[in-house]
Amino acid sequence: MKKIFIISFLLFSLLVTPANAELFSEMNQKVIVYNQNVDTVPDSLKNLLGNEEIYGIVHLNDGNTLEVKAVTKDGKVIEFSKLGTKIASEKGDCNGDNKLTALDALCALQMAVGKMEEDDILDVDDNGEVSSLDARIILQNAVGLSSEVNPSIILTTNENTMNNLMYSQKPLDAFLDAYDSGDIEIKGVGFGKSITISIGKFVMKISQVLGIL
């Protein structure tokens, strides 16, 4: 019973990171609203940017980073998930059972606070020491937050800009302003995708001028 309590507490304390979790939850709600109104998006934009795998990187105010994966099909977001750090196959397994579980995360946490001798296998972020961050990464992988991503588009922004976009009365204007100022960076993976993004931005500006969006 004591071990179950410790593991439960570990799950709570390592995964509930307020700024990260709250922002992701808010973004997920906006994705739901977007999908409900996807029919209002011009076909020109759907055709250009509607079938993508997007790797989103949001730099948070607390110094951490929120990484997300968004997959679109015909303009609709069919997958929206939070990414965790991928662990090398030979790392993270404290008890040698060939799988990552909460017990491995607990093992890393005990090493971090000096209750167990450090083992390099638990140094999953390869920074030279076992810390609570290693425990968090192991736990994220154990519960399935880690995910493969093979993006066609990489989007980078920050927490303040993301909040401004989500709650703006004119989200397209806010998006284009942030893009022009560099608060949002969008990179296409490959030459062809870079051209597509440039065309997509042009279409959005024309749509904005015409009052379509």
SULGI-V474453 format. One record per pair of residues at least 24 apart in sequence whose C-alpha atoms are under 8 Angstrom apart, sorted by the first residue. I is the first residue (numbers start at 1). J is the second residue. Records with the same first field share a line. If there is no record, write none. Layout:
I=J + J
This chain:
7=102 + 103 + 106
10=102 + 106
11=102 + 139
14=135 + 136 + 139
15=136 + 139 + 140
19=60 + 62
20=60 + 64 + 65 + 66
24=66 + 82
27=166
28=80
30=166
31=77 + 80
35=76 + 77
38=75 + 76
41=75 + 213
42=212
44=203
45=75 + 200 + 203 + 204
46=74 + 75
47=74 + 75
48=196 + 197 + 199 + 200
49=75 + 196 + 197 + 200
50=74 + 75 + 76
51=75
52=151 + 152 + 153
53=149 + 150 + 151 + 152 + 153
54=151 + 152 + 153 + 154 + 155
55=149 + 151 + 152 + 153 + 154 + 155
56=154 + 155 + 156
57=154 + 155 + 156 + 157 + 158
58=156 + 157 + 158 + 159 + 162
59=156 + 157 + 158 + 159
60=158 + 159
61=158 + 159 + 160
69=149
82=145 + 146 + 147
83=145 + 146 + 147
84=137 + 140 + 141 + 145 + 146 + 147
85=137 + 140 + 141 + 146
86=141 + 146 + 147
87=124 + 125 + 137 + 138 + 141
88=124
90=121
91=121 + 122 + 123 + 124
92=121 + 122 + 123 + 124 + 138
93=121 + 122
94=121 + 122
100=138 + 139 + 141 + 142
101=138 + 139 + 142 + 143
102=138 + 139 + 142
104=135 + 138 + 139
105=134 + 135 + 136 + 138 + 139
106=135
107=135
108=132 + 134 + 135
109=134 + 135
151=189
152=188 + 189 + 190 + 193
153=186 + 187 + 188 + 189 + 193
154=186 + 187 + 188 + 189
155=184 + 185 + 186 + 187
156=184 + 185 + 186
157=183 + 184 + 185
158=183 + 184
172=208 + 213
173=208
176=205
